[in-house]
Amino acid sequence: MQATLNSYRPVLTRFQSLIALFILCLGISLMSDKFLTVANFWNVLRQISVNVCISTGMTLVVLTAGIDLSVGSILALSGAITAGLLRNGIQLPSLNLYIGFTLMGAMLAGMVTGTGLGWFNGWAITRFKLPPFVATLAMLTIARGLTMLWTEGFPITGLGDSFAFLGTGWLLGIPVPVWVSSILVAVAVLVTNKTRLGRYIYAIGGSESAARLSGVNINRIKIAVYSIAGALAAVGGLLVTARLDSAQPNAGTSYELDSIAAVVIGGTSLSGGRGSILGTVQGAIIIGVLNNGLVLLNVSPFWQQVVKGLVILLAVIIDKRADNEK
């Protein structure tokens, strides 16, 4: 019996995320007749699109044995910058000057904001040898404070139908956010599997000292990875802001937890060097289905936090056991 279990263990480990997703869907569908409907299917995909964007960047960071706790705050600030410039532009009364922004210009400014904050994370980590946990925790607070200053604590609303299409529109029968996240995932899979940057990311996570001795520019790769994570968080901010037609000062709160959960559940090791983008997508789907199911079952929001915390704990335990077995 033990020999039989050991022979199936590699298969179970490889498909554990899909098995967990199947069991979760089966359980929720038995308890709620609203779960297995077309409308709810698209609703779940639309909801997880933001987490997929953030988690794709988080995966790259974790593969280098790092972590980024600032993605939720970067999401909020990038969305607020975009909304503020689109709605109000830049006004300089002392110079009698007003600078207006087109839709693309405002979105580009939001993307530059996210990328710049991510770059700063990478620069601080590599320049001052700060632990990624500490550096990105500081950025979490900085970006959240800048969001409050920019919005003055009030939502920025009335952003127009063209911008709202990014979050609520449909294209060829599929929600636009799903298209956006799918394209980003496809690019990330290509980068990690087929490019030098992807090989270097895995090499750094596997053994930073060995990668350095092999001639890899560790600092440059880490800065690039954190910049990408910031840019993808900004994309998530655009999607959230467009879907709500409003930039909320507290947007993105706890998004970093869902992101880390998706990465770990998807099989990416917190020790770095092992994992995949597609695994993270599976993890994001599990988190999305779990959130959706808990809402359909009228579970208290407080208990939802407890359940998600236990899921993250279980995923980390499984990850550590897998590392120890190696």
C-alpha positions in Angstrom: 0.0 0.0 0.0 2.8 2.4 0.9 4.6 1.6 -2.3 1.5 2.4 -4.3 1.0 5.7 -2.5 4.7 6.6 -3.2 4.3 5.8 -6.9 1.3 8.2 -7.2 2.8 11.0 -5.1 4.6 12.7 -8.0 1.4 12.8 -10.0 -0.6 14.1 -7.0 2.0 16.8 -6.3 2.0 17.9 -10.0 -1.8 18.2 -10.2 -2.5 19.1 -6.6 -3.8 22.6 -7.6 -6.2 21.2 -10.2 -7.4 18.5 -7.8 -8.0 21.1 -5.1 -9.9 23.3 -7.6 -12.1 20.4 -8.7 -13.0 19.4 -5.1 -13.7 23.1 -4.2 -16.0 23.6 -7.2 -17.8 20.3 -6.5 -18.4 21.2 -2.9 -19.6 24.8 -3.6 -21.9 23.6 -6.5 -23.5 21.1 -4.1 -24.2 23.8 -1.6 -25.3 26.6 -4.0 -27.3 26.3 -7.2 -26.1 29.7 -8.3 -22.4 28.6 -8.6 -22.6 26.6 -11.8 -24.2 29.3 -14.0 -22.8 31.2 -17.0 -23.3 34.6 -15.4 -21.3 33.5 -12.3 -18.6 31.9 -14.4 -17.9 35.2 -16.2 -18.2 37.0 -12.8 -15.5 34.8 -11.3 -13.2 35.3 -14.3 -13.7 39.1 -14.2 -13.0 39.2 -10.5 -9.8 37.1 -10.6 -8.4 39.1 -13.6 -6.9 41.7 -11.2 -5.4 39.1 -9.0 -3.9 37.3 -12.0 -2.2 40.5 -13.1 -0.7 41.2 -9.7 0.1 37.5 -9.0 2.0 37.2 -12.3 4.4 39.9 -11.2 4.5 38.5 -7.7 5.5 35.1 -9.2 8.6 36.6 -10.8 9.6 38.3 -7.6 9.1 35.1 -5.5 11.1 33.1 -8.1 14.1 35.2 -7.2 13.4 34.3 -3.5 12.0 37.8 -2.9 8.6 39.1 -1.8 6.6 42.3 -2.6 4.1 43.5 0.0 3.5 46.8 -1.7 1.5 45.6 -4.7 -1.9 46.5 -3.2 -0.8 50.1 -2.4 0.9 50.5 -5.8 -2.4 49.4 -7.4 -4.3 52.0 -5.4 -1.9 54.9 -6.2 -1.6 54.0 -9.9 -5.4 53.9 -10.2 -5.7 57.2 -8.4 -3.1 58.9 -10.5 -4.9 57.7 -13.7 -8.3 58.8 -12.4 -7.1 62.2 -11.1 -5.3 63.1 -14.3 -8.2 61.9 -16.5 -10.8 63.8 -14.4 -8.9 66.9 -13.4 -5.7 67.1 -15.3 -2.9 69.1 -13.6 -3.8 72.6 -12.5 -1.2 75.2 -11.6 -3.2 78.4 -10.7 -0.1 80.3 -9.8 1.2 79.9 -13.4 -2.3 80.2 -14.9 -1.7 76.8 -16.4 -3.9 73.7 -17.0 -2.6 70.5 -18.5 -5.2 68.1 -19.7 -4.7 64.4 -20.3 -6.2 62.1 -22.9 -7.3 58.6 -21.8 -4.1 57.0 -23.1 -2.0 59.7 -21.5 -3.6 59.2 -18.1 -3.3 55.4 -18.3 0.4 55.8 -19.3 1.0 58.0 -16.3 -0.5 55.4 -14.0 1.6 52.7 -15.6 4.8 54.8 -15.2 3.9 55.4 -11.5 3.6 51.7 -10.8 6.7 50.9 -12.7 8.6 53.6 -11.0 7.6 52.5 -7.5 8.5 48.9 -8.4 11.9 50.1 -9.7 12.5 52.0 -6.4 11.7 48.7 -4.5 14.3 46.9 -6.5 16.9 49.7 -6.2 16.5 49.9 -2.4 16.8 46.2 -2.1 19.9 45.9 -4.2 21.6 49.2 -3.3 21.2 49.0 0.5 21.0 45.2 0.8 17.6 45.5 2.5 15.4 42.4 3.0 12.6 42.5 0.4 10.1 42.1 3.2 11.3 45.3 4.9 11.7 47.4 1.8 8.4 46.5 0.3 6.6 46.9 3.6 7.9 50.5 3.7 6.7 51.1 0.2 3.3 49.7 1.2 3.0 52.5 3.7 4.6 55.2 1.4 2.3 54.4 -1.5 -0.8 54.3 0.6 0.1 57.6 2.1 0.7 59.2 -1.3 -2.7 57.8 -2.4 -4.4 59.6 0.5 -2.6 62.8 -0.3 -3.4 62.6 -4.0 -7.1 61.9 -3.4 -7.4 63.9 -0.2 -9.2 60.9 1.2 -12.1 61.1 -1.2 -13.0 58.9 -4.2 -12.4 60.3 -7.7 -15.4 59.5 -9.8 -17.0 60.3 -13.2 -14.2 58.9 -15.4 -16.2 58.3 -18.6 -17.5 55.4 -20.6 -14.3 54.9 -22.6 -12.3 54.2 -19.5 -15.1 52.2 -17.9 -15.0 49.9 -21.0 -11.6 48.6 -19.7 -13.2 47.2 -16.6 -16.7 46.4 -17.6 -16.7 46.0 -21.4 -16.9 42.8 -23.6 -14.8 41.9 -26.6 -15.7 39.0 -28.8 -18.0 37.6 -26.1 -15.3 37.8 -23.4 -14.9 40.4 -20.7 -12.1 42.9 -21.4 -10.3 42.3 -18.1 -10.0 38.6 -18.9 -8.4 39.5 -22.3 -5.9 41.8 -20.5 -4.9 39.3 -17.9 -4.7 36.5 -20.5 -2.4 38.5 -22.7 -0.1 39.4 -19.7 0.0 35.7 -18.7 0.9 34.6 -22.2 3.7 37.2 -22.3 5.0 36.2 -18.9 5.0 32.5 -19.8 7.0 33.3 -22.9 9.5 35.4 -20.9 10.0 32.8 -18.1 10.3 29.8 -20.5 12.0 31.2 -23.6 14.1 34.1 -22.7 17.4 34.8 -21.0 15.7 37.0 -18.4 13.5 34.0 -17.4 16.5 31.7 -17.1 18.3 34.3 -15.0 15.3 34.7 -12.7 15.2 30.9 -12.0 19.0 30.9 -11.6 18.9 33.6 -9.0 16.2 31.9 -7.0 17.9 28.6 -7.2 21.3 29.9 -6.0 22.2 33.5 -6.0 25.8 32.9 -5.4 26.1 30.4 -8.2 24.3 32.8 -10.5 26.7 35.6 -9.6 29.7 33.4 -10.3 28.1 32.5 -13.7 28.2 36.2 -14.7 24.6 37.1 -14.0 24.0 40.7 -13.1 22.0 40.0 -10.0 21.1 43.6 -9.2 19.9 44.4 -12.7 17.7 41.4 -12.8 16.2 42.1 -9.4 15.4 45.7 -10.3 13.8 44.5 -13.6 11.7 42.0 -11.7 10.4 44.4 -9.1 9.7 47.0 -11.9 7.7 44.4 -13.8 5.8 43.6 -10.6 5.0 47.3 -10.1 3.9 47.7 -13.7 1.5 44.7 -13.4 0.1 46.0 -10.1 -0.6 49.3 -12.0 -2.5 47.3 -14.7 -4.5 45.8 -11.9 -5.2 49.3 -10.6 -6.4 50.4 -14.0 -8.8 47.4 -14.1 -10.2 48.0 -10.6 -10.6 51.8 -11.2 -12.3 51.2 -14.6 -14.7 48.6 -13.2 -15.8 50.8 -10.3 -15.7 54.0 -12.4 -14.0 55.4 -9.3 -10.6 55.6 -7.7 -11.0 54.7 -4.0 -8.3 55.8 -1.6 -8.4 52.4 0.2 -8.4 50.3 -3.0 -6.2 47.3 -3.1 -6.2 46.7 0.7 -5.1 43.1 1.4 -4.6 42.4 -2.3 -1.0 41.4 -1.6 -2.3 38.6 0.6 -4.5 37.2 -2.2 -1.5 37.5 -4.5 0.9 35.7 -2.3 -1.7 33.0 -1.7 -2.2 32.5 -5.4 1.5 32.2 -5.9 2.1 29.7 -3.1 -1.1 27.6 -3.9 0.1 27.5 -7.5 3.2 25.7 -6.5 5.9 28.5 -6.5 8.3 28.0 -3.7 8.9 30.9 -1.3 12.5 29.8 -1.3 12.8 30.8 -5.0 13.8 28.9 -8.1 10.8 26.7 -8.4 7.3 27.5 -9.8 5.5 28.6 -12.9 3.2 31.4 -14.1 0.5 28.9 -15.1 0.6 27.4 -11.7 0.0 30.8 -10.2 -3.0 31.2 -12.5 -4.4 28.0 -11.1 -3.8 29.4 -7.6 -5.6 32.7 -8.5 -8.6 30.7 -9.8 -8.7 28.7 -6.6 -8.7 31.9 -4.5 -11.3 33.5 -6.8 -13.6 30.5 -6.6 -13.1 30.3 -2.8 -14.1 34.0 -2.4 -17.0 33.6 -4.8 -18.3 30.5 -3.0 -18.0 32.1 0.4 -20.1 35.0 -0.8 -22.7 32.8 -2.4 -23.0 30.8 0.8 -23.5 34.0 2.8 -20.5 33.4 4.9 -19.6 36.4 7.2 -16.7 38.5 5.8 -14.9 38.0 9.0 -15.0 34.2 8.6 -13.9 34.7 5.0 -10.7 36.2 6.3 -10.2 33.3 8.6 -10.7 30.8 5.9 -8.3 32.5 3.5 -5.7 32.7 6.2 -6.0 29.0 6.9 -5.7 28.3 3.2 -2.5 30.4 2.9 -1.1 28.6 6.0 -1.9 25.2 4.6 -0.3 26.1 1.2 2.9 27.3 2.9 3.1 24.1 5.0 2.8 22.0 1.8 5.5 24.2 0.2 7.9 23.7 3.0 7.3 20.0 3.2 8.0 19.7 -0.6 11.3 21.6 0.0 12.3 19.4 2.9 11.6 16.2 0.9 14.1 17.5 -1.7 
